[in-house]
Amino acid sequence: SAVVSVSQVPVAEGKSVQQTVEILTRKLEVLGAEKQGTFCVDCETYHTAASTIGSQGQTGKLMYVMHNSEYPLSCFALFENGPCLIADANFDILMVKLKGFFQNAKANKIESRGTRYQYCDFLVKVGTVTMGPSARGISVEVEYCPCVIANDCWNLLMEFMQSFMGNHTPGIPSVFGTKHDSIYSPADTMVQYMELFNKIRKQQQVPVAGIR
């Protein structure tokens, strides 16, 4: 799998999520990027059922079950700060059978969908991140197709991202830190989406200052 950066772009001042997405995609089109279909990445949250936790007051673990339209035959199961398992698409059926152990926090389903663009050796996906009915943020995934070693091409990736993301160009993804010179994998992309989705969820949970 080629090396990928996934990051969040803030909504432009005075603009909606949708308008900001349009600004970004227009910049890509001006560069000469061509539309290549659509994409979707989704994520459901499961927490370990109370019955399995025991009486020691342990907290339940969260597990994220994710899909990516680039890998239609795979399903990704990620644990917070833990491993990422890649299973086949039947994994979803298994999760239904395991509902005594893992419960789906349905309200937490989050997804990003949008348009894919090809520009030279780069594949760019600009997505609208939605939770329930509302748009909550913007994701930008940039893939550098010829390269499989993260450290070899980060500078190139960053230079290209600056051409349309400007000062919202992200820093090096944390998953790269552990990779060094090893081969980049699809699981690394899913970990980046999980981190992005969790960040967007937390931004929604900021309490409104009430009357003391």
C-alpha positions as CSV (number, residue, x, y, z in Angstrom):
1,S,0.0,0.0,0.0
2,A,1.3,3.5,-0.9
3,V,2.0,6.0,1.8
4,V,-0.9,8.1,3.0
5,S,-1.5,11.2,5.1
6,V,-5.0,11.7,6.7
7,S,-5.7,15.0,8.3
8,Q,-8.5,17.4,9.3
9,V,-9.0,20.8,7.6
10,P,-10.8,23.4,9.7
11,V,-13.9,25.0,8.3
12,A,-13.1,28.3,6.7
13,E,-14.2,31.4,8.6
14,G,-17.8,32.3,7.8
15,K,-18.2,29.3,5.5
16,S,-20.0,26.0,5.9
17,V,-18.4,22.5,5.8
18,Q,-19.7,22.1,2.3
19,Q,-18.4,25.5,1.1
20,T,-15.0,24.7,2.6
21,V,-14.9,21.3,0.8
22,E,-15.8,23.2,-2.5
23,I,-12.9,25.7,-1.9
24,L,-10.5,22.8,-1.5
25,T,-11.7,20.8,-4.4
26,R,-11.6,23.9,-6.6
27,K,-7.9,24.4,-5.7
28,L,-7.2,20.8,-6.7
29,E,-9.0,21.3,-10.0
30,V,-7.0,24.5,-10.7
31,L,-3.8,22.5,-10.2
32,G,-5.0,20.0,-12.8
33,A,-6.3,17.2,-10.6
34,E,-9.0,15.0,-12.2
35,K,-12.1,13.5,-10.5
36,Q,-11.9,9.7,-10.2
37,G,-15.1,8.6,-8.5
38,T,-16.0,8.7,-4.9
39,F,-14.9,7.1,-1.6
40,C,-16.3,6.4,1.8
41,V,-14.7,5.4,5.1
42,D,-16.9,4.5,8.0
43,C,-16.4,3.7,11.7
44,E,-18.7,2.1,14.3
45,T,-17.8,2.1,17.9
46,Y,-18.3,-1.0,20.1
47,H,-17.7,-1.2,23.8
48,T,-17.2,-4.3,25.9
49,A,-20.5,-5.3,27.4
50,A,-20.9,-4.8,31.1
51,S,-21.3,-8.5,31.6
52,T,-17.7,-9.2,30.5
53,I,-15.9,-6.6,32.5
54,G,-16.2,-8.2,35.9
55,S,-16.5,-6.6,39.3
56,Q,-13.0,-5.2,39.7
57,G,-14.2,-1.8,38.4
58,Q,-12.3,-2.1,35.1
59,T,-13.4,0.2,32.4
60,G,-14.7,-1.2,29.2
61,K,-12.5,-1.2,26.2
62,L,-13.5,0.4,23.0
63,M,-13.2,-1.3,19.6
64,Y,-13.7,0.4,16.3
65,V,-15.0,-1.5,13.3
66,M,-14.1,0.3,10.1
67,H,-14.6,0.0,6.4
68,N,-12.9,1.8,3.5
69,S,-14.3,1.7,0.0
70,E,-10.7,1.3,-1.3
71,Y,-10.6,-2.1,0.3
72,P,-14.2,-3.4,-0.3
73,L,-13.4,-7.0,0.8
74,S,-11.9,-6.0,4.1
75,C,-13.1,-4.9,7.5
76,F,-10.7,-3.3,10.0
77,A,-11.1,-3.8,13.7
78,L,-9.0,-1.4,15.8
79,F,-8.5,-1.1,19.5
80,E,-7.7,2.2,21.1
81,N,-3.9,2.3,21.4
82,G,-3.9,-1.3,20.3
83,P,-3.5,-3.5,17.3
84,C,-5.5,-3.2,14.1
85,L,-6.9,-6.5,12.8
86,I,-7.7,-6.8,9.1
87,A,-10.5,-9.3,8.6
88,D,-12.8,-10.1,5.6
89,A,-16.1,-8.5,5.2
90,N,-17.9,-11.3,7.1
91,F,-16.5,-9.7,10.3
92,D,-19.6,-7.5,10.5
93,I,-21.8,-10.6,10.8
94,L,-19.5,-11.9,13.5
95,M,-19.9,-8.7,15.5
96,V,-23.7,-9.2,15.6
97,K,-23.1,-12.7,17.0
98,L,-20.7,-11.3,19.6
99,K,-23.2,-8.8,21.0
100,G,-23.1,-10.4,24.4
101,F,-19.5,-9.2,24.5
102,F,-19.4,-6.1,22.4
103,Q,-22.2,-3.6,22.2
104,N,-22.6,-1.2,19.3
105,A,-22.7,2.5,20.4
106,K,-25.0,3.3,17.4
107,A,-25.1,7.0,18.2
108,N,-21.4,7.1,17.6
109,K,-21.3,6.0,14.0
110,I,-19.2,8.4,12.0
111,E,-18.1,8.4,8.3
112,S,-16.3,10.5,5.8
113,R,-17.3,10.5,2.1
114,G,-16.4,12.6,-0.9
115,T,-14.6,12.7,-4.2
116,R,-11.3,11.1,-5.2
117,Y,-8.9,13.2,-7.3
118,Q,-5.9,12.0,-9.2
119,Y,-3.0,14.4,-9.7
120,C,0.2,13.0,-11.2
121,D,1.3,10.3,-8.7
122,F,-1.0,11.6,-6.0
123,L,-4.5,10.4,-5.1
124,V,-6.4,12.9,-3.0
125,K,-9.7,12.3,-1.2
126,V,-11.6,15.3,0.3
127,G,-14.3,14.0,2.6
128,T,-17.2,15.5,4.5
129,V,-17.2,13.9,8.0
130,T,-20.7,13.2,9.2
131,M,-22.2,11.9,12.5
132,G,-25.9,11.2,12.3
133,P,-27.5,13.8,10.1
134,S,-25.0,16.6,10.5
135,A,-21.7,17.4,8.8
136,R,-19.0,17.7,11.6
137,G,-15.7,18.3,9.8
138,I,-13.5,17.8,6.7
139,S,-10.9,15.1,6.1
140,V,-8.2,15.2,3.5
141,E,-6.4,12.0,2.6
142,V,-3.4,12.2,0.3
143,E,-1.7,9.1,-1.1
144,Y,1.7,9.1,-2.9
145,C,1.3,6.1,-5.1
146,P,4.8,5.1,-6.1
147,C,6.2,4.9,-2.5
148,V,5.8,2.4,0.3
149,I,8.3,3.7,2.8
150,A,6.9,6.6,4.8
151,N,10.1,8.4,5.5
152,D,11.2,8.3,1.9
153,C,8.4,10.5,0.7
154,W,7.1,12.6,3.5
155,N,8.8,15.8,2.2
156,L,7.2,15.3,-1.2
157,L,3.8,14.6,0.3
158,M,4.1,17.8,2.4
159,E,5.2,19.9,-0.5
160,F,2.2,18.8,-2.6
161,M,-0.3,19.2,0.3
162,Q,1.0,22.8,0.8
163,S,0.0,23.6,-2.8
164,F,-3.7,23.3,-1.9
165,M,-3.9,23.1,1.9
166,G,-1.7,26.1,2.6
167,N,-1.1,26.6,6.3
168,H,-3.5,23.7,7.2
169,T,-0.9,21.3,5.9
170,P,-0.5,18.6,8.6
171,G,2.6,17.6,10.5
172,I,3.9,14.1,10.1
173,P,1.3,11.5,11.2
174,S,2.0,9.7,14.5
175,V,1.8,6.3,12.7
176,F,4.9,7.2,10.7
177,G,6.9,7.6,14.0
178,T,6.7,3.9,14.6
179,K,7.3,2.9,11.0
180,H,10.6,4.5,10.2
181,D,11.8,2.4,7.3
182,S,9.2,-0.3,7.3
183,I,6.5,-0.8,4.7
184,Y,3.4,1.3,5.0
185,S,0.1,-0.7,5.2
186,P,-3.6,0.0,4.8
187,A,-3.9,-0.5,8.6
188,D,-1.8,2.6,9.1
189,T,-4.4,4.6,7.0
190,M,-7.2,3.3,9.1
191,V,-5.4,4.2,12.4
192,Q,-5.1,7.8,11.0
193,Y,-8.9,7.9,10.2
194,M,-9.7,6.5,13.7
195,E,-7.6,9.3,15.3
196,L,-9.2,11.9,13.1
197,F,-12.8,10.6,13.9
198,N,-12.0,10.6,17.6
199,K,-10.7,14.1,17.4
200,I,-13.9,15.3,15.7
201,R,-16.1,13.4,18.2
202,K,-14.3,15.1,21.1
203,Q,-14.7,18.6,19.4
204,Q,-18.4,17.9,19.5
205,Q,-18.4,17.1,23.2
206,V,-17.1,20.4,24.5
207,P,-19.7,21.4,27.0
208,V,-21.5,24.7,26.6
209,A,-20.8,27.0,29.6
210,G,-24.0,26.9,31.6
211,I,-25.2,29.0,34.5
212,R,-23.1,28.2,37.6
